[in-house]
Amino acid sequence: MLFEILTTGIMGGIAAKAFVKKNGLASNDSGKIQRIFSLSGLNVKDGKDTLTTQLVRKKQYDWGWEYKYRIPLGRSFDDYLAKLKTLEDGLNNRRKRITFADLSKVQLDRDILENLRTLWTNKLTDRKEIELAYDGLLIVRIYNEPMPKEVPFVPGRGWKVPVGITRDKNTFKYHDFEKIPHLVLGGATRYGKSNFINTLITSLIQSKPDHVNFFLIDLKGGVELCDYENIKQTQFIAYEPEEALATLQLAYEKMREIQRQLRTKGKKNVQEGSIKERYFIIIDEVGELNPLEAVTKEEKKLKLECQTLMSQIARLGAGLGFRQILATQYPTGDVIPRQCKQNSDAKLSFRVQSSIASRVVLDETGAELLPPIKGRAIYQTADRREIVQTTLIKSEVIRETIEPHKGAPRVAIEKVESARRADTVTFTQV
């Protein structure tokens, strides 16, 4: 008897779902969205008139629904971004009901009661995720399913390194350093910035072990990048600002050397010159090189020299095979040199504490509104902005990757003070 009832219900659910989808009645969120906006104070009084957010069109996709609204005069997109949490909570503040459409997904087997129990549990805990965008109209996207909270590491493809999964579960995003040479990376601590740096380095070692070279600057005392200290791909590594200056000078001199080689060959870039080597300058916690934070004149001069070299590499390095990745967990004004930021067409920001911090990394707000999920980030290029769940790399993958490449480290600077003179830098092997 129970089986017959459930079967009838499920078949009815399938028919109801088909009818609802055919007639475009699968969602009534558009009216709820407008009501939430109204109750949130986003309407505008114009004399006796009240200007409201007006629905222009809506469309259903495989992933959910997209609504487009015309916002009233006197409101900006930032006003709506500030209400994202209110909107999300309002749309999720609903009674959880088992519908025919839900029942149609239940497996008809001996575990049907357990399947029903699982369905009910999921129904109580599921939560719609929402994104806002603007293209002249306010775009509200409501997703049927949340993004995964953990994505395993995926190997890179040549100079393309894995970023993560986008909202479309079938789309895996890669960052191509041949197309976009420089990257700015930001985010509050423990949200995935260091994990991404490890992903980037490991991916490049796996795919281009004979042609990738690293100049690593870890200004967190070496806790993040020390694993790569003894591998042959690491040209030099620095843990203090004085060592950072020496390392940047060496990278700059190598860049000028390649420039001279290309000029002799009559070629414009490393691709034309068939030069396979690529050099990655990775600075973890670039904020430590901010001259405004210097205590003494000597320290300020040192940091200014570092920023000058970073700017030169950002400006000239792309065609010479140099890629610069600047990372910070303290995105405040003047942390990232202006020329470095202007020449970095790609930005990846994990969750930050404020809209100001988001603007430092992305030049836009939004990163402060990311959910508190490790690995969730905004990946932004010149023509596209996407929310991604970045890949998670485990320590054993890093160890297995670097083990075959271990050699003598090149980290000790015998005379740090000589690093301040561009023509004299002394390094010794440990």
C-alpha positions in Angstrom: 0.0 0.0 0.0 2.8 2.4 1.0 4.6 1.6 -2.2 1.5 2.3 -4.3 1.0 5.7 -2.6 4.6 6.7 -3.0 4.6 5.6 -6.6 1.5 7.6 -7.4 2.9 10.6 -5.6 6.2 10.4 -7.4 4.6 10.0 -10.9 2.3 12.9 -10.0 5.4 14.9 -8.9 7.1 14.3 -12.3 4.0 15.4 -14.2 3.7 18.5 -11.9 7.3 19.4 -12.3 7.1 19.2 -16.1 4.0 21.4 -16.1 5.5 23.9 -13.8 8.7 24.1 -15.9 6.8 24.3 -19.2 4.7 27.2 -17.9 7.6 29.1 -16.2 6.1 28.9 -12.7 8.9 27.1 -11.0 9.9 30.1 -8.8 8.1 32.9 -7.0 11.2 34.5 -5.7 10.9 37.6 -7.9 8.1 39.0 -5.8 9.9 38.1 -2.6 13.1 39.8 -3.8 11.2 43.1 -4.4 9.5 42.9 -1.0 12.9 42.3 0.7 14.3 45.3 -1.1 11.4 47.4 -0.1 11.5 46.4 3.6 15.3 46.9 3.6 14.9 50.6 2.8 16.0 50.6 -0.8 12.9 52.4 -2.1 13.3 56.1 -2.9 10.9 58.8 -2.0 10.4 61.4 -4.8 7.9 63.9 -3.5 4.6 61.9 -3.2 5.9 59.1 -5.3 7.8 56.0 -4.2 10.4 54.7 -6.7 10.9 50.9 -6.4 13.1 48.2 -7.8 11.3 47.0 -11.0 11.5 43.5 -12.4 12.5 43.7 -16.1 12.8 40.0 -16.9 13.6 36.6 -15.4 15.0 33.4 -16.9 15.5 29.8 -15.7 18.7 28.0 -16.2 20.0 24.5 -15.2 21.7 26.1 -12.2 18.7 28.2 -11.0 17.1 31.5 -11.8 18.4 34.9 -13.0 16.3 38.0 -12.3 17.1 41.5 -13.8 15.8 44.6 -12.2 15.9 48.3 -13.0 17.0 50.1 -9.9 15.4 53.5 -8.9 17.2 56.8 -9.4 19.1 57.7 -6.2 20.3 54.1 -5.6 23.6 52.5 -6.7 24.7 48.9 -7.1 26.7 49.3 -3.9 23.5 49.9 -2.0 22.2 46.5 -3.1 25.5 44.8 -2.4 25.3 46.1 1.2 22.0 44.3 1.5 23.2 40.9 0.1 23.2 39.2 3.4 19.7 40.5 4.2 18.5 39.3 0.8 20.1 35.8 1.2 18.6 35.4 4.7 15.2 36.5 3.5 15.0 34.1 0.6 16.1 31.3 2.9 13.6 32.2 5.6 11.0 29.8 4.4 9.1 26.7 5.6 10.8 23.5 4.4 8.3 21.3 2.6 8.6 18.1 0.7 7.2 18.7 -2.8 6.3 16.3 -5.6 9.4 17.5 -7.4 11.5 16.4 -4.4 9.7 13.0 -4.2 10.4 12.4 -7.9 14.1 12.2 -7.1 13.8 9.4 -4.4 15.2 6.0 -5.4 12.4 3.3 -5.4 14.4 0.5 -3.7 14.5 -1.4 -0.4 16.1 1.7 1.2 13.2 3.9 0.4 12.5 4.9 4.0 16.2 5.8 4.6 16.1 7.8 1.3 13.0 9.7 2.5 14.7 10.4 5.8 17.8 11.7 4.0 15.6 13.9 1.7 14.0 15.4 4.8 17.4 16.1 6.5 18.7 17.7 3.3 15.6 19.8 3.0 16.0 21.2 6.5 19.6 22.1 5.9 19.8 23.2 2.3 20.4 26.9 1.6 20.1 28.9 -1.6 23.2 30.8 -2.6 22.8 34.2 -4.2 25.0 36.5 -6.3 24.5 40.1 -7.4 26.0 41.7 -10.5 25.3 44.8 -12.5 25.3 45.6 -16.3 23.1 48.6 -16.3 20.4 46.4 -14.7 20.7 44.8 -11.3 21.2 41.0 -11.8 20.1 38.6 -9.0 21.2 35.0 -9.5 19.7 32.3 -7.2 21.4 28.9 -7.4 19.6 25.7 -6.8 22.6 24.0 -5.2 25.5 25.5 -3.2 29.0 25.4 -4.5 31.2 22.6 -3.1 33.1 23.6 0.0 36.2 21.5 -0.9 37.7 20.8 -4.3 40.7 18.5 -4.6 43.9 19.6 -6.3 44.0 19.2 -10.0 47.3 19.2 -12.0 48.1 22.2 -14.1 48.5 22.3 -17.9 51.8 23.8 -18.9 51.8 27.4 -17.8 48.2 27.2 -16.8 47.7 26.6 -13.1 44.4 25.4 -11.5 42.2 28.0 -9.8 39.0 26.1 -9.0 35.5 25.3 -9.9 33.0 28.0 -11.0 29.3 28.0 -10.4 28.9 25.8 -13.4 30.1 22.5 -11.9 31.4 21.3 -15.2 33.7 24.3 -15.6 37.2 24.2 -14.1 39.0 27.5 -14.2 42.7 27.8 -14.9 45.0 30.8 -14.8 47.2 31.1 -17.9 50.4 32.9 -17.0 51.3 33.2 -20.7 48.2 35.3 -21.3 48.1 37.1 -18.0 51.6 37.3 -16.6 51.0 39.0 -13.2 48.6 38.3 -10.4 47.5 40.1 -7.3 46.4 37.8 -4.5 44.6 38.9 -1.3 42.5 37.7 1.6 42.2 37.5 5.3 44.2 34.9 7.1 43.1 31.2 7.0 40.8 31.7 4.0 43.0 30.0 1.4 45.6 32.5 0.1 48.7 30.4 1.2 47.0 27.3 0.0 46.7 28.8 -3.5 50.3 29.8 -3.5 51.3 26.2 -2.7 48.9 25.1 -5.5 50.5 27.4 -8.0 54.1 26.4 -7.1 53.4 22.7 -7.0 51.5 22.8 -10.3 54.3 24.6 -12.1 56.9 22.2 -10.8 54.8 19.2 -11.9 54.1 20.5 -15.4 57.3 22.5 -16.2 60.1 21.2 -13.9 62.9 22.0 -16.3 61.9 25.5 -17.3 60.3 27.1 -14.2 62.4 29.2 -11.9 61.4 30.8 -8.6 62.5 33.9 -6.7 60.6 33.4 -3.5 60.1 36.1 -0.8 58.3 34.9 2.3 58.0 37.7 4.8 56.1 35.7 7.3 59.4 34.4 8.6 59.6 31.5 6.2 56.6 29.6 7.5 54.8 29.5 4.1 57.5 28.9 1.5 60.3 27.1 3.4 59.3 23.8 1.8 60.7 25.0 -1.5 64.0 26.3 -0.1 66.1 23.3 -1.2 64.7 22.5 -4.7 66.6 23.2 -7.9 63.8 25.4 -9.3 64.2 28.0 -6.5 66.9 30.4 -7.6 66.9 32.4 -4.3 64.6 32.7 -1.3 64.3 35.5 1.2 62.8 35.7 4.7 63.6 39.3 5.7 63.3 42.6 3.9 67.0 43.0 3.4 67.1 39.5 1.8 64.1 40.5 -0.3 66.0 43.5 -1.8 68.9 41.2 -2.8 66.5 38.7 -4.3 64.6 41.3 -6.3 67.9 42.8 -7.5 69.0 39.4 -8.8 65.6 38.8 -10.5 65.9 42.3 -12.1 69.4 41.6 -13.3 68.3 38.3 -14.8 65.4 40.1 -16.5 67.8 42.7 -18.1 70.1 39.8 -19.2 67.2 38.2 -21.1 66.3 41.6 -22.5 69.8 41.9 -23.9 69.6 38.4 -25.4 66.4 39.3 -27.2 67.7 42.5 -28.5 70.8 40.7 -30.0 68.4 38.2 -31.7 66.1 41.0 -32.9 63.2 39.5 -31.1 60.5 41.3 -29.1 59.6 38.7 -26.5 60.6 35.2 -25.2 58.0 33.5 -27.3 59.5 34.9 -30.5 63.0 34.2 -29.2 62.1 30.6 -28.4 63.2 31.0 -24.8 61.5 28.4 -22.7 62.6 29.6 -19.2 60.0 31.4 -17.1 60.8 33.2 -13.8 58.2 33.6 -11.1 58.7 36.3 -8.4 56.3 35.3 -5.6 56.1 37.7 -2.6 54.0 36.4 0.3 53.0 39.4 2.5 54.0 42.2 0.2 52.7 44.6 2.9 55.9 44.1 4.8 57.6 46.1 2.0 55.4 49.1 2.5 57.7 52.1 3.1 54.9 53.9 5.0 55.3 51.3 7.7 59.0 51.8 8.0 60.4 52.9 11.4 63.8 54.3 10.4 65.1 56.2 7.3 67.3 53.2 6.4 64.3 50.9 6.5 62.2 53.3 4.4 64.9 53.5 1.8 65.3 49.7 1.6 61.5 49.2 1.1 61.3 52.0 -1.5 64.1 50.2 -3.4 62.1 47.0 -3.2 59.0 48.6 -4.5 60.9 50.3 -7.3 62.2 46.9 -8.5 58.8 45.3 -8.2 57.3 48.0 -10.3 60.1 47.6 -12.9 59.5 43.9 -13.1 55.7 44.4 -13.4 56.2 47.0 -16.2 58.9 45.2 -18.3 58.8 41.6 -17.3 55.8 40.2 -19.1 57.5 39.9 -22.5 60.7 38.8 -20.9 59.3 35.7 -19.2 58.9 37.2 -15.8 55.7 36.7 -13.8 55.0 38.4 -10.5 52.6 37.3 -7.8 52.0 39.7 -5.0 50.1 38.4 -2.0 48.8 40.1 1.1 46.6 39.4 4.0 46.4 43.0 5.1 44.8 44.8 2.0 45.1 48.4 3.0 45.9 51.4 0.9 49.5 51.6 -0.6 50.3 48.0 0.2 50.6 47.1 -3.4 52.6 49.4 -5.6 50.5 51.3 -8.1 52.4 50.2 -11.2 52.3 46.5 -10.0 48.5 46.7 -9.7 48.0 48.5 -13.0 50.1 45.8 -14.8 48.3 42.9 -13.1 45.2 42.0 -15.2 44.3 39.1 -12.9 43.3 39.3 -9.3 42.2 36.6 -6.9 40.6 37.7 -3.6 39.5 35.5 -0.8 37.2 36.9 2.0 38.4 40.2 3.4 37.2 42.2 6.4 35.9 45.3 4.7 34.8 46.9 1.4 38.0 49.1 1.6 40.1 45.9 1.7 38.2 44.5 -1.3 38.9 47.6 -3.3 42.6 47.4 -2.6 42.7 43.9 -4.2 40.0 44.0 -6.8 39.4 47.7 -7.3 35.8 46.8 -6.5 33.7 45.8 -3.5 32.4 42.3 -3.1 35.2 40.2 -1.5 33.9 41.3 2.0 30.6 39.7 1.1 32.0 36.2 0.4 30.7 33.5 2.8 33.1 32.5 5.5 34.1 29.4 3.6 37.8 28.4 3.2 38.8 28.5 -0.4 35.9 30.6 -1.7 37.2 33.5 -3.7 36.6 36.0 -6.5 38.7 35.5 -9.6 38.8 38.7 -11.7 40.4 39.4 -15.1 40.0 42.4 -17.4 36.8 41.1 -18.9 35.3 38.7 -16.4 34.6 38.3 -12.7 33.6 34.9 -11.2 33.2 33.3 -7.8 35.2 30.2 -7.5 35.9 27.4 -5.0 39.7 27.1 -5.2 41.4 23.7 -5.0 42.8 22.3 -1.8 46.3 20.9 -1.9 47.5 18.5 0.7 50.9 18.4 2.3 51.7 14.9 0.9 51.1 16.2 -2.7 53.6 19.0 -2.1 56.2 16.6 -0.6 55.9 14.0 -3.4 56.2 16.8 -6.0 59.4 18.4 -4.6 61.2 15.3 -3.4 62.8 14.5 -6.8 64.0 18.1 -7.2 65.9 18.6 -3.9 69.4 20.0 -4.0 71.6 22.6 -2.3 69.7 25.6 -1.1 70.6 29.1 -2.3 69.3 31.2 0.6 72.2 32.5 2.7 73.3 36.1 2.0 76.8 36.5 3.4 76.7 40.3 3.5 73.2 41.7 3.6 74.4 45.3 3.5 76.0 44.7 0.0 72.6 43.9 -1.3 71.8 47.6 -1.2 74.3 48.2 -3.9 72.9 47.1 -7.3 76.3 46.3 -8.6 77.5 44.1 -5.7 75.5 41.3 -4.2 77.3 38.3 -2.6 75.5 35.0 -2.2 77.0 31.7 -0.8 75.6 28.2 -1.0 74.8 26.6 2.3 
